[in-house]
Amino acid sequence: PDEHYWATLNYNIHLRAPGGYKAKSDPTQWTARYVIWGKRGCQGIVVHGICILSTADLPTLY
């Protein structure tokens, strides 16, 4: 829930939050995701079984 709450606040153009997303929305109906389940291969922290990526995980993403 926390991940959705902050993303919604950041993306809502009507709130005009400082540092919020100002570009127009992408019309595609899909979102690409990269998830590491559990601690295996995760350099960040694990919350609810999902790796919260850190800067140490950047080589894995590239």
HELIX and SHEET records of a PDB file:
HELIX    1   1 ASP A    2  TYR A   11  1                                  10    
HELIX    2   2 THR A   55  ASP A   57  5                                   3    
HELIX    3   3 LEU A   58  LEU A   61  1                                   4    
SHEET    1   A 2 ILE A  45  VAL A  47  0                                        
SHEET    2   A 2 ILE A  50  ILE A  52 -1                                        
END                                                                             
